[in-house]
Amino acid sequence: MSSHGLAAAKRLRKELQNLEKSKHEVDDVFLRPTNPEESILMWTALLKGPPDTAYEGGVFQLNIRCGSDYPLVPPNIKFMTKIFHPNIHFKTGDVCLDILKKEWSPAWGLQAACRAVLALLSDPDADSPLNCDAGNMVRSNDMLAYRSTARMYTVENAMFLEWPKEG
């Protein structure tokens, strides 16, 4: 493993320790390494759909891949749960969010990145859509069509994942 890779692994182990300490404080983001024995660079997150949105009641799974140059370079975050949102690619699950690209700061961690994705669910940015259909609905202010379509996909795809129990 390169010196960058060692630094990334050390940073991610520190983030995991901090998550363990604060796990009782966070109730809308669940974040853990996918298989810590195999690689600390791959993580899984669960996000609770924000209240008063079309995503409310849903649990959305994200895969997070950190490169060996993390935290100098942002993590790659993809939705594994199908979701209808202007800033999330419908087929690939890629997320268009400035802090996951050019606005990333090494001071942020995976939890901050997940919180930013969660905030995006409440406040879509129609000016940089990865899902043009959703973006066009929001841009033309057809919020009824957007919310009902997003809700349909939430009910069909995000209502069966269980939130992890404390323990």
C-alpha positions as CSV (number, residue, x, y, z in Angstrom):
1,M,0.0,0.0,0.0
2,S,1.4,3.4,-0.9
3,S,2.0,6.1,1.7
4,H,-1.2,7.8,0.5
5,G,-3.1,4.6,0.9
6,L,-1.8,4.2,4.5
7,A,-2.8,7.8,5.2
8,A,-6.3,7.2,3.8
9,A,-6.7,4.0,5.9
10,K,-5.5,5.7,9.0
11,R,-8.0,8.6,8.5
12,L,-10.9,6.2,7.8
13,R,-10.1,4.2,10.9
14,K,-10.2,7.5,12.9
15,E,-13.6,8.4,11.3
16,L,-14.9,4.9,12.2
17,Q,-13.8,5.5,15.9
18,N,-15.6,8.9,15.9
19,L,-18.7,7.3,14.4
20,E,-18.7,4.6,17.1
21,K,-18.5,7.3,19.8
22,S,-21.3,9.4,18.4
23,K,-23.6,6.6,17.1
24,H,-26.4,7.4,19.6
25,E,-26.5,11.1,18.4
26,V,-27.1,10.4,14.7
27,D,-30.4,9.0,13.7
28,D,-30.7,9.7,10.0
29,V,-27.4,8.5,8.7
30,F,-25.9,5.0,9.4
31,L,-22.4,4.7,8.1
32,R,-20.0,1.7,8.4
33,P,-17.2,0.0,6.4
34,T,-18.7,-2.6,4.1
35,N,-16.2,-5.2,5.0
36,P,-13.6,-3.8,7.3
37,E,-11.4,-7.0,7.4
38,E,-11.1,-6.7,3.6
39,S,-10.9,-3.0,3.0
40,I,-11.4,0.2,5.0
41,L,-11.8,2.1,1.7
42,M,-15.3,0.7,0.9
43,W,-18.2,1.9,3.0
44,T,-22.0,1.5,3.1
45,A,-24.3,4.2,4.2
46,L,-28.1,4.2,4.9
47,L,-29.9,7.5,4.8
48,K,-33.4,8.1,6.2
49,G,-35.6,10.0,3.7
50,P,-36.0,13.6,5.2
51,P,-39.4,14.4,6.7
52,D,-41.9,16.4,4.6
53,T,-40.3,15.3,1.4
54,A,-41.3,12.6,-1.2
55,Y,-38.5,10.5,0.3
56,E,-39.9,10.4,3.8
57,G,-40.1,6.9,5.3
58,G,-37.6,5.6,2.8
59,V,-34.2,4.1,3.7
60,F,-31.7,4.7,0.9
61,Q,-28.5,2.6,0.6
62,L,-25.3,4.3,-0.7
63,N,-22.0,2.7,-1.6
64,I,-19.0,4.9,-0.8
65,R,-15.6,4.2,-2.3
66,C,-12.6,6.1,-1.0
67,G,-9.4,6.2,-3.1
68,S,-5.9,5.8,-1.7
69,D,-5.7,9.6,-1.9
70,Y,-8.6,10.2,0.4
71,P,-9.2,12.7,2.1
72,L,-7.3,14.9,-0.4
73,V,-9.7,13.6,-3.1
74,P,-13.5,13.3,-2.3
75,P,-15.1,9.9,-1.9
76,N,-17.2,8.4,-4.7
77,I,-20.8,8.1,-3.6
78,K,-23.5,6.2,-5.4
79,F,-27.1,5.4,-4.6
80,M,-27.7,1.7,-4.7
81,T,-31.4,2.3,-4.0
82,K,-33.2,3.5,-7.1
83,I,-34.3,7.1,-6.6
84,F,-35.9,9.9,-8.7
85,H,-34.0,13.1,-8.0
86,P,-32.6,15.8,-10.3
87,N,-29.0,15.4,-8.9
88,I,-28.9,11.6,-8.9
89,H,-28.4,9.6,-12.1
90,F,-31.4,7.4,-12.4
91,K,-29.5,4.4,-13.8
92,T,-26.0,4.6,-12.2
93,G,-26.9,6.3,-8.9
94,D,-24.1,8.8,-9.3
95,V,-24.6,12.0,-7.3
96,C,-24.0,15.5,-8.6
97,L,-23.0,17.6,-5.6
98,D,-20.3,20.3,-5.6
99,I,-18.7,19.2,-2.3
100,L,-18.2,15.8,-3.9
101,K,-16.3,17.4,-6.7
102,K,-14.5,20.7,-6.9
103,E,-15.7,22.1,-3.5
104,W,-14.4,19.1,-1.5
105,S,-12.3,19.9,1.5
106,P,-10.1,17.3,3.3
107,A,-11.5,18.7,6.6
108,W,-14.8,17.0,5.8
109,G,-15.3,13.3,6.3
110,L,-17.7,10.6,5.1
111,Q,-20.4,11.6,7.6
112,A,-20.3,15.2,6.4
113,A,-20.5,14.0,2.8
114,C,-23.5,11.8,3.7
115,R,-25.2,14.8,5.5
116,A,-24.7,16.9,2.4
117,V,-26.3,14.2,0.2
118,L,-29.2,14.0,2.7
119,A,-29.6,17.8,2.5
120,L,-29.7,17.5,-1.3
121,L,-32.8,15.2,-1.0
122,S,-34.6,18.1,0.7
123,D,-33.3,20.8,-1.6
124,P,-32.6,19.6,-5.2
125,D,-30.6,21.8,-7.6
126,A,-32.3,21.7,-10.9
127,D,-29.5,23.7,-12.6
128,S,-27.1,20.8,-12.6
129,P,-29.3,17.7,-13.2
130,L,-28.0,14.2,-13.8
131,N,-31.7,13.1,-14.2
132,C,-33.0,15.5,-16.8
133,D,-36.7,14.4,-16.4
134,A,-36.6,15.3,-12.7
135,G,-34.6,18.4,-13.4
136,N,-37.1,19.6,-16.0
137,M,-40.0,19.1,-13.6
138,V,-38.3,21.1,-10.8
139,R,-37.1,23.8,-13.3
140,S,-40.6,24.3,-14.7
141,N,-42.0,24.3,-11.2
142,D,-44.1,21.2,-11.8
143,M,-43.6,20.1,-8.2
144,L,-46.7,18.0,-8.1
145,A,-45.3,15.8,-10.9
146,Y,-41.9,15.7,-9.4
147,R,-43.0,14.8,-5.9
148,S,-45.5,12.2,-7.0
149,T,-42.9,10.5,-9.3
150,A,-40.2,10.7,-6.5
151,R,-42.7,9.3,-4.0
152,M,-43.7,6.4,-6.3
153,Y,-40.0,5.4,-6.6
154,T,-39.5,5.8,-2.8
155,V,-42.5,3.5,-2.1
156,E,-41.4,0.9,-4.7
157,N,-37.7,0.9,-3.9
158,A,-36.9,2.4,-0.5
159,M,-39.5,1.0,1.9
160,F,-38.1,-2.4,2.5
161,L,-34.6,-1.8,4.1
162,E,-34.6,-2.1,7.8
163,W,-32.8,0.6,9.9
164,P,-30.0,-1.1,11.9
165,K,-30.8,-1.7,15.6
166,E,-28.6,-0.2,18.2
167,G,-26.1,-2.5,19.7
